[in-house]
């Protein structure tokens, strides 16, 4: 990496973080959730182990997925993710890894999760392993724990809650924020899902976002969402054929540019 490009990338990383992006849709793994601005906590799929572990309890089949996110046209910010969810008899389990493509500042995350259904919802726990490799500075390791809750208020209404990094771990020069999130999902019928959510942490303040998913036909879904502080629009599409699923999403950050994400998934049973 050239000296000029290295500094440009670091400037983008600083703006990207200071603007609060790390608690918004850019932190949503999988294009399905990103297309709804990250607001849909209760969706249960292969990326639930990252997004909301409690939702794994709603999974009905073993599924695996991979995702690629391209951010602002800067190759060093690209992120690649793989995840799987297995619905057991008493517990659902999930595992995932995420890595970026920057050889000089590599961020790796490995996640293991478990969820258990209760009478009116589900509880989920996550263990996260974080590794930073900075060229010339060495490697730094840390871990964190998250807890998620999902509660059915009514046949069509769901409430979700999430606390990230309850262990309050962090790197000496790169703290991991403690983030609290809550959201409400309303599904008036099987084709439509409406979501609103809010997140806040001890580093970047609060963020509010909303999104929807609508199946125009059984195999095609359209999605859109918006987040505030900063204001960002998102949109996405989903295609389902047999046991295969393809999702694509895009979002616009007016100061930095466009983010794209595409996800592929396969249900194994």
Residue pairs with C-beta under 8 A, 6 or more apart in sequence:
1 9
1 76
1 102
1 103
1 104
5 76
6 104
8 74
9 74
9 76
9 77
9 102
9 105
12 72
12 74
12 77
12 256
13 77
13 105
15 255
15 256
16 22
16 26
16 71
16 72
16 77
16 256
17 204
18 204
19 230
19 253
19 255
20 204
20 205
20 207
20 229
20 230
21 27
21 253
22 177
22 204
23 177
23 179
23 181
23 199
23 200
23 201
23 204
23 207
24 37
24 38
24 199
24 207
24 209
24 227
24 232
25 33
25 34
25 36
25 37
25 38
25 39
25 209
25 225
25 227
25 232
25 234
25 251
26 34
26 38
26 69
26 71
26 251
26 259
27 38
28 34
28 38
28 51
29 47
29 50
29 51
29 67
29 81
29 83
29 96
29 98
30 45
30 46
30 47
30 50
30 51
30 65
30 67
30 81
30 83
30 247
30 261
30 263
31 67
31 236
31 238
31 247
31 248
31 249
31 261
31 262
31 263
32 40
32 43
32 45
32 47
32 213
32 223
32 236
32 238
32 247
32 249
32 263
33 39
33 40
33 43
33 47
33 51
34 69
34 234
34 236
34 249
34 251
34 259
34 261
35 211
35 213
35 223
35 224
35 225
35 234
35 235
35 236
35 237
35 238
35 247
35 248
35 249
36 195
36 211
36 212
36 213
36 223
36 224
36 225
36 234
36 236
37 209
37 210
37 211
37 224
37 225
37 226
37 227
37 232
37 234
37 251
38 197
38 209
38 211
38 225
38 227
39 183
39 195
39 196
39 197
39 209
39 210
39 211
39 225
40 183
40 185
40 193
40 195
40 211
40 213
41 51
41 52
41 55
41 148
41 150
41 160
41 162
41 181
41 183
41 185
41 195
41 197
42 52
42 55
42 58
42 150
42 158
42 160
42 183
42 185
42 195
43 51
43 52
43 55
43 193
43 213
44 55
44 56
44 57
44 58
44 59
44 85
45 55
45 59
45 63
45 65
45 85
45 245
45 265
46 63
46 64
46 65
46 83
46 84
46 85
46 94
46 265
47 65
47 67
47 81
47 83
47 96
47 263
48 55
48 56
48 59
48 85
48 94
48 113
48 115
49 56
49 83
49 84
49 85
49 94
49 95
49 96
49 111
49 112
49 113
49 126
50 81
50 83
50 96
50 98
50 111
52 124
52 148
52 150
52 160
52 162
53 94
53 113
53 114
53 115
53 124
53 125
53 126
53 146
53 148
54 115
54 121
54 122
54 123
54 124
54 148
54 149
54 150
54 160
55 115
55 122
55 124
55 148
55 150
55 160
56 85
56 87
56 92
56 93
56 94
56 113
56 114
56 115
56 122
56 124
57 87
57 91
57 92
57 115
57 116
57 117
57 122
57 123
57 124
57 150
58 117
58 122
58 150
59 85
59 86
59 87
59 92
60 87
61 87
61 267
61 268
61 269
62 84
62 85
62 86
62 87
62 267
62 268
62 269
63 84
63 85
63 265
63 266
63 267
63 268
64 82
64 83
64 84
64 265
64 266
64 268
65 82
65 83
65 84
65 245
65 263
65 264
65 265
65 266
66 80
66 81
66 82
66 263
66 264
66 265
67 80
67 81
67 82
67 261
67 262
67 263
67 264
68 78
68 79
68 80
68 81
68 261
68 262
68 263
69 78
69 79
69 80
69 81
69 259
69 260
69 261
70 78
70 259
70 260
70 261
71 77
71 78
71 79
71 257
71 259
72 253
72 256
72 257
72 258
72 259
73 257
73 258
75 101
75 102
76 100
76 101
76 102
76 104
76 105
77 100
77 102
78 100
78 101
79 98
79 99
79 100
79 101
80 98
80 99
80 100
80 101
81 96
81 97
81 98
81 99
82 96
82 97
83 94
83 95
83 96
83 97
83 111
84 94
84 95
84 96
85 92
85 93
85 94
86 92
86 93
86 94
90 116
91 114
91 115
91 116
92 114
92 115
92 116
92 117
93 112
93 113
93 114
93 115
94 111
94 112
94 113
94 114
94 115
95 110
95 111
95 112
95 113
96 110
96 111
97 108
97 109
97 110
97 111
98 108
98 109
98 110
98 111
99 106
99 107
99 108
99 109
100 106
100 107
103 135
104 134
104 135
105 132
105 133
105 134
105 135
106 131
106 132
106 133
107 130
107 131
107 132
108 130
108 131
108 132
108 133
109 128
109 129
109 130
109 131
110 128
110 129
111 126
111 127
111 128
111 129
112 126
112 127
113 124
113 125
113 126
113 127
114 124
114 125
115 122
115 123
115 124
115 125
115 148
116 122
116 123
116 124
120 151
120 152
121 149
121 150
121 151
121 152
121 158
122 149
122 150
123 147
123 148
123 149
123 150
124 147
124 148
124 149
124 150
125 145
125 146
125 147
125 148
126 145
126 146
126 147
126 148
127 143
127 144
127 145
128 143
128 144
128 145
128 146
129 141
129 143
130 141
130 142
130 143
130 144
130 171
130 176
131 139
131 140
131 141
131 142
132 139
132 140
132 171
132 174
133 139
133 140
134 140
140 171
140 174
142 169
142 170
142 171
142 176
143 167
143 169
144 164
144 165
144 166
144 167
144 169
144 176
145 165
145 166
145 167
146 162
146 163
146 164
146 165
146 166
147 162
147 163
147 166
148 160
148 161
148 162
148 163
149 160
149 161
149 162
150 158
150 159
150 160
150 161
151 158
151 159
151 160
151 161
152 158
153 159
156 186
156 187
156 188
157 184
157 185
157 186
158 184
158 185
158 186
158 187
159 182
159 183
159 184
160 181
160 182
160 183
160 184
160 185
160 197
161 180
161 181
161 182
162 179
162 180
162 181
162 182
163 178
163 179
163 180
163 181
164 177
164 178
164 179
164 180
164 181
164 201
165 176
165 177
165 178
165 179
166 178
168 178
169 176
170 176
175 203
177 201
177 202
177 203
177 204
178 201
178 202
179 199
179 200
179 201
180 199
180 200
180 201
181 197
181 198
181 199
181 200
182 197
182 198
183 195
183 196
183 197
183 198
184 195
184 196
184 197
185 193
185 194
185 195
186 193
186 194
186 195
187 193
187 194
188 194
190 215
191 214
191 215
192 212
192 213
192 214
192 215
193 212
193 213
193 214
194 210
194 212
195 210
195 211
195 212
195 225
196 208
196 209
196 210
197 208
197 209
197 210
198 206
198 207
198 208
198 209
199 206
199 207
199 209
200 206
200 207
205 229
206 229
207 227
207 228
207 229
208 227
208 228
208 229
209 225
209 226
209 227
209 228
210 225
210 226
211 223
211 224
211 225
211 226
211 234
212 223
212 224
212 225
213 221
213 222
213 223
213 238
214 221
214 222
214 223
215 221
216 222
218 240
219 239
219 240
219 241
220 237
220 238
220 239
220 240
221 237
221 238
221 240
222 235
222 236
222 237
222 238
223 234
223 235
223 236
223 237
223 238
223 249
224 233
224 234
224 235
224 236
225 233
225 234
225 235
226 232
226 233
226 234
227 234
230 253
230 254
230 255
231 254
232 251
232 252
232 253
232 254
233 251
233 252
234 249
234 250
234 251
234 252
235 249
235 250
235 251
236 247
236 248
236 249
236 250
237 247
237 248
237 249
238 245
238 246
238 247
238 248
239 245
239 246
239 247
243 266
243 267
243 268
244 264
244 265
244 266
244 267
245 263
245 264
245 265
245 266
245 267
246 262
246 263
246 264
246 265
247 262
247 263
247 265
248 260
248 261
248 262
248 263
249 260
249 261
249 262
250 258
250 259
250 260
250 261
251 258
251 259
252 258
252 259
253 259
